[in-house]
Amino acid sequence: METKIKTIHCRHFINGQFTDSQNLKTFQNINPATEQLIGTVAQAGEEEVNYAVAAARRALDGPWKDFTLQDRSRILRRIGDLILERVEELAYLESLDTGKPLSLAKKIDIPRAAYNFHFYADYMISIGNEAYQQDKKAFHYSYRHPVGVVGLIKPWNLPLLLLTWKLAPALATGNTTVIKPSEWTPLTATVLMEICQEAGLPNGVVNLVHGYGADSAGEAISKHPDVDAISFIGEVKTGKAIMKSGAESLKKLSFELGGKNPNIIFADADVDEVIETTIKSSFISQGEVCLCGSRIYVERPIYEEFVRKFAERTKELKVGNPLHEDTDIGALISKEHYESVINYLAIAKNDGGEIVTGGGRPEDLDSGYYIEPTIITGLERTSRCIREEIFGPIVTITPFDMEEEVIMQANDTHYGLSATIWANDIKRAHRVAQSIRAGIIWVNTWFLRDLRTPFGGTNQSGIGRAGGMHSLDFYTELSNITIKL
């Protein structure tokens, strides 16, 4: 597959047409696994954003508003079907853009992107709204309107999966959208526009502008007075900037931000089972997943056994070309991010940490942004490696003695996205789970999702919840209608 696509030019998609920027500005798209040019990307500014928002506003008030719920459901299902028809192409492009293993993109990213549309195609036609009879005086019922034009500003780590996680419910509820994917991962978002058009969406319902965030396309979307809501997934710093930009027009906001998630392992857990799942929760997609359990806490009676077995299993992971089927760990997203992650290894050493395995660049890889999966022990909880989101294939392991102690350490963070608890004592599992301040808590599993359930973070890990009725609430405005009897 490596020779099928040489260079690709990604264009904006506005009002049903692919187009370049008015000033013809572009930027380069680099393959993080090879450091070579994939192609060029049209660079949007305020002019392109204004054009896209205007197209979305016209579509909102045009034919799209007359589509029935069943019409929208049919189109969403068709989009999901078309994604599955192009799974090989989309997985390849996702791997080129992100550096993640092709096998992972084919197994998880692209099928889940399709399922996001299939889920909401079914879910939206199976639910109703509230209705109340007030004695013999009145009848009250609720009515939902689309919130309007929604800006979707999406990240680089799971580009198609996370874009569709937001786009599907936005379309299901009758909104129109202006999308800005990460400047590092433009490929699959561009192809998704072709799919949406083929599925029958009217012009202007989905619009895509490529570009940067601050002082560019992202900021122009977040401050635009005709954008009614912003759904953002990404860094805390960027979320704060979007909140400031959107404050003038009081936009609805949904943020899914970072995480520094605890993985708590009690002594009664099955160590071998825990290790197999913890390999995934530590290093999947190079650790560039906000739900990764990068702070591992192990009860002292099994601490040494766990560290030994976990290190042995980690050493078996193959780092290399993402397009090879046997690759477990691909390349980090960019040179900038690679240097940031490498810097944390120096911080760990300066803080007295011991690198059990990994700790550098694989010797046999001359190009690309590769880092070995790394385990660090011996750090105090004040270390930046314990407190800050590294977003790479690096985990810390810390022993604990008491339940209260590990709860305190797990909650000692300004994040609050997820947590994982391993315990066969079900009473303890419930007790600890209800003591952790996080939006998503897994017990004896990880990354197991039902799309009806609430997804989101507390503290600086986000604002609001997505999934099921929670997405419905964000993407609609609710009116109460009272009929006097």
Solvent accessible surface area in square Angstrom, and as a share of the most:
residue,aa,sasa,rsa
1,M,85,0.38
2,E,96,0.43
3,T,117,0.68
4,K,155,0.66
5,I,54,0.28
6,K,171,0.73
7,T,95,0.55
8,I,41,0.21
9,H,77,0.34
10,C,2,0.01
11,R,92,0.34
12,H,0,0.00
13,F,4,0.02
14,I,1,0.01
15,N,45,0.23
16,G,4,0.04
17,Q,115,0.51
18,F,58,0.24
19,T,34,0.20
20,D,44,0.23
21,S,3,0.02
22,Q,119,0.53
23,N,95,0.48
24,L,134,0.67
25,K,109,0.46
26,T,67,0.39
27,F,20,0.08
28,Q,117,0.52
29,N,4,0.02
30,I,65,0.33
31,N,18,0.09
32,P,1,0.00
33,A,10,0.08
34,T,53,0.31
35,E,78,0.35
36,Q,124,0.55
37,L,77,0.39
38,I,7,0.04
39,G,2,0.02
40,T,46,0.27
41,V,0,0.00
42,A,0,0.00
43,Q,40,0.18
44,A,3,0.02
45,G,27,0.26
46,E,105,0.47
47,E,103,0.46
48,E,10,0.05
49,V,0,0.00
50,N,64,0.33
51,Y,100,0.38
52,A,0,0.00
53,V,1,0.01
54,A,43,0.33
55,A,1,0.01
56,A,0,0.00
57,R,68,0.25
58,R,128,0.47
59,A,6,0.05
60,L,23,0.11
61,D,89,0.46
62,G,20,0.19
63,P,90,0.57
64,W,2,0.01
65,K,130,0.55
66,D,104,0.54
67,F,46,0.19
68,T,72,0.42
69,L,57,0.28
70,Q,116,0.52
71,D,43,0.22
72,R,38,0.14
73,S,15,0.10
74,R,140,0.51
75,I,1,0.01
76,L,1,0.00
77,R,89,0.33
78,R,96,0.35
79,I,0,0.00
80,G,0,0.00
81,D,51,0.26
82,L,3,0.02
83,I,0,0.00
84,L,78,0.39
85,E,122,0.55
86,R,57,0.21
87,V,36,0.21
88,E,92,0.41
89,E,61,0.27
90,L,0,0.00
91,A,0,0.00
92,Y,5,0.02
93,L,7,0.03
94,E,0,0.00
95,S,1,0.01
96,L,18,0.09
97,D,1,0.01
98,T,5,0.03
99,G,0,0.00
100,K,1,0.00
101,P,4,0.02
102,L,8,0.04
103,S,35,0.23
104,L,27,0.13
105,A,0,0.00
106,K,58,0.24
107,K,159,0.68
108,I,49,0.25
109,D,1,0.01
110,I,0,0.00
111,P,47,0.30
112,R,43,0.16
113,A,0,0.00
114,A,1,0.01
115,Y,107,0.41
116,N,0,0.00
117,F,0,0.00
118,H,27,0.12
119,F,21,0.09
120,Y,1,0.00
121,A,1,0.00
122,D,75,0.39
123,Y,28,0.11
124,M,13,0.06
125,I,85,0.43
126,S,85,0.55
127,I,56,0.28
128,G,60,0.57
129,N,74,0.38
130,E,94,0.42
131,A,57,0.44
132,Y,127,0.48
133,Q,110,0.49
134,Q,82,0.37
135,D,107,0.55
136,K,181,0.77
137,K,129,0.55
138,A,8,0.06
139,F,74,0.31
140,H,38,0.17
141,Y,75,0.28
142,S,12,0.08
143,Y,110,0.42
144,R,47,0.17
145,H,78,0.35
146,P,54,0.34
147,V,16,0.09
148,G,3,0.03
149,V,0,0.00
150,V,0,0.00
151,G,0,0.00
152,L,0,0.00
153,I,11,0.05
154,K,6,0.03
155,P,16,0.10
156,W,40,0.14
157,N,8,0.04
158,L,16,0.08
159,P,9,0.06
160,L,1,0.00
161,L,6,0.03
162,L,16,0.08
163,L,2,0.01
164,T,0,0.00
165,W,5,0.02
166,K,5,0.02
167,L,0,0.00
168,A,0,0.00
169,P,1,0.01
170,A,0,0.00
171,L,0,0.00
172,A,3,0.02
173,T,9,0.05
174,G,8,0.07
175,N,0,0.00
176,T,0,0.00
177,T,0,0.00
178,V,0,0.00
179,I,0,0.00
180,K,7,0.03
181,P,6,0.04
182,S,10,0.07
183,E,44,0.20
184,W,76,0.27
185,T,0,0.00
186,P,0,0.00
187,L,3,0.02
188,T,1,0.00
189,A,4,0.03
190,T,15,0.09
191,V,13,0.07
192,L,1,0.00
193,M,0,0.00
194,E,68,0.30
195,I,0,0.00
196,C,0,0.00
197,Q,81,0.36
198,E,104,0.47
199,A,9,0.07
200,G,42,0.40
201,L,13,0.06
202,P,29,0.18
203,N,87,0.45
204,G,1,0.01
205,V,0,0.00
206,V,4,0.02
207,N,0,0.00
208,L,0,0.00
209,V,0,0.00
210,H,2,0.01
211,G,0,0.00
212,Y,83,0.32
213,G,27,0.26
214,A,86,0.67
215,D,135,0.70
216,S,17,0.11
217,A,0,0.00
218,G,5,0.04
219,E,53,0.24
220,A,7,0.05
221,I,0,0.00
222,S,1,0.01
223,K,98,0.42
224,H,27,0.12
225,P,103,0.65
226,D,64,0.33
227,V,2,0.01
228,D,47,0.24
229,A,0,0.00
230,I,0,0.00
231,S,0,0.00
232,F,9,0.04
233,I,7,0.04
234,G,21,0.20
235,E,119,0.53
236,V,22,0.12
237,K,166,0.70
238,T,51,0.29
239,G,1,0.01
240,K,106,0.45
241,A,54,0.42
242,I,9,0.05
243,M,82,0.36
244,K,159,0.68
245,S,28,0.18
246,G,2,0.02
247,A,58,0.45
248,E,166,0.74
249,S,47,0.31
250,L,159,0.79
251,K,16,0.07
252,K,58,0.25
253,L,37,0.19
254,S,8,0.05
255,F,3,0.01
256,E,10,0.04
257,L,13,0.06
258,G,4,0.04
259,G,5,0.05
260,K,5,0.02
261,N,4,0.02
262,P,7,0.04
263,N,1,0.01
264,I,0,0.00
265,I,0,0.00
266,F,0,0.00
267,A,34,0.26
268,D,61,0.31
269,A,11,0.08
270,D,77,0.40
271,V,16,0.09
272,D,86,0.45
273,E,91,0.41
274,V,1,0.00
275,I,8,0.04
276,E,80,0.36
277,T,30,0.18
278,T,1,0.00
279,I,11,0.06
280,K,115,0.49
281,S,3,0.02
282,S,2,0.01
283,F,2,0.01
284,I,34,0.17
285,S,3,0.02
286,Q,1,0.00
287,G,4,0.04
288,E,4,0.02
289,V,7,0.04
290,C,22,0.13
291,L,9,0.04
292,C,10,0.06
293,G,2,0.02
294,S,19,0.12
295,R,4,0.01
296,I,0,0.00
297,Y,4,0.01
298,V,0,0.00
299,E,23,0.10
300,R,119,0.43
301,P,107,0.67
302,I,19,0.10
303,Y,37,0.14
304,E,143,0.64
305,E,60,0.27
306,F,0,0.00
307,V,21,0.12
308,R,129,0.47
309,K,56,0.24
310,F,0,0.00
311,A,7,0.05
312,E,90,0.40
313,R,67,0.25
314,T,2,0.01
315,K,134,0.57
316,E,119,0.53
317,L,24,0.12
318,K,88,0.37
319,V,22,0.13
320,G,4,0.04
321,N,46,0.24
322,P,3,0.02
323,L,31,0.15
324,H,90,0.40
325,E,117,0.52
326,D,88,0.45
327,T,5,0.03
328,D,66,0.34
329,I,3,0.02
330,G,0,0.00
331,A,0,0.00
332,L,0,0.00
333,I,6,0.03
334,S,12,0.08
335,K,121,0.51
336,E,120,0.54
337,H,25,0.11
338,Y,37,0.14
339,E,90,0.40
340,S,49,0.32
341,V,0,0.00
342,I,56,0.29
343,N,73,0.38
344,Y,21,0.08
345,L,7,0.03
346,A,48,0.37
347,I,21,0.11
348,A,0,0.00
349,K,119,0.51
350,N,128,0.66
351,D,65,0.34
352,G,57,0.54
353,G,14,0.13
354,E,109,0.49
355,I,43,0.22
356,V,45,0.26
357,T,17,0.10
358,G,33,0.32
359,G,17,0.17
360,G,18,0.17
361,R,77,0.28
362,P,12,0.08
363,E,175,0.78
364,D,116,0.60
365,L,35,0.17
366,D,138,0.71
367,S,54,0.35
368,G,0,0.00
369,Y,23,0.09
370,Y,6,0.02
371,I,0,0.00
372,E,53,0.24
373,P,9,0.06
374,T,0,0.00
375,I,0,0.00
376,I,0,0.00
377,T,12,0.07
378,G,55,0.53
379,L,14,0.07
380,E,127,0.57
381,R,107,0.39
382,T,106,0.61
383,S,8,0.05
384,R,114,0.42
385,C,0,0.00
386,I,9,0.04
387,R,77,0.28
388,E,52,0.23
389,E,46,0.21
390,I,8,0.04
391,F,39,0.16
392,G,5,0.05
393,P,0,0.00
394,I,2,0.01
395,V,1,0.00
396,T,4,0.02
397,I,2,0.01
398,T,24,0.14
399,P,34,0.21
400,F,1,0.00
401,D,72,0.37
402,M,121,0.54
403,E,21,0.09
404,E,117,0.52
405,E,54,0.24
406,V,0,0.00
407,I,28,0.14
408,M,90,0.40
409,Q,17,0.07
410,A,3,0.02
411,N,19,0.10
412,D,43,0.22
413,T,26,0.15
414,H,80,0.36
415,Y,21,0.08
416,G,6,0.05
417,L,2,0.01
418,S,2,0.02
419,A,0,0.00
420,T,5,0.03
421,I,0,0.00
422,W,6,0.02
423,A,0,0.00
424,N,104,0.53
425,D,66,0.34
426,I,104,0.53
427,K,155,0.66
428,R,54,0.20
429,A,1,0.01
430,H,105,0.47
431,R,120,0.44
432,V,0,0.00
433,A,17,0.13
434,Q,151,0.67
435,S,42,0.27
436,I,12,0.06
437,R,148,0.54
438,A,18,0.14
439,G,24,0.23
440,I,18,0.09
441,I,53,0.27
442,W,15,0.05
443,V,49,0.28
444,N,56,0.28
445,T,39,0.23
446,W,22,0.08
447,F,55,0.23
448,L,126,0.62
449,R,51,0.18
450,D,55,0.28
451,L,7,0.03
452,R,151,0.55
453,T,59,0.35
454,P,68,0.43
455,F,16,0.07
456,G,0,0.00
457,G,2,0.02
458,T,42,0.24
459,N,87,0.45
460,Q,69,0.31
461,S,0,0.00
462,G,8,0.08
463,I,72,0.37
464,G,40,0.39
465,R,73,0.27
466,A,6,0.04
467,G,0,0.00
468,G,0,0.00
469,M,71,0.32
470,H,69,0.31
471,S,3,0.02
472,L,7,0.03
473,D,73,0.38
474,F,24,0.10
475,Y,5,0.02
476,T,7,0.04
477,E,80,0.36
478,L,91,0.45
479,S,40,0.26
480,N,101,0.52
481,I,59,0.30
482,T,72,0.42
483,I,85,0.43
484,K,177,0.75
485,L,113,0.56
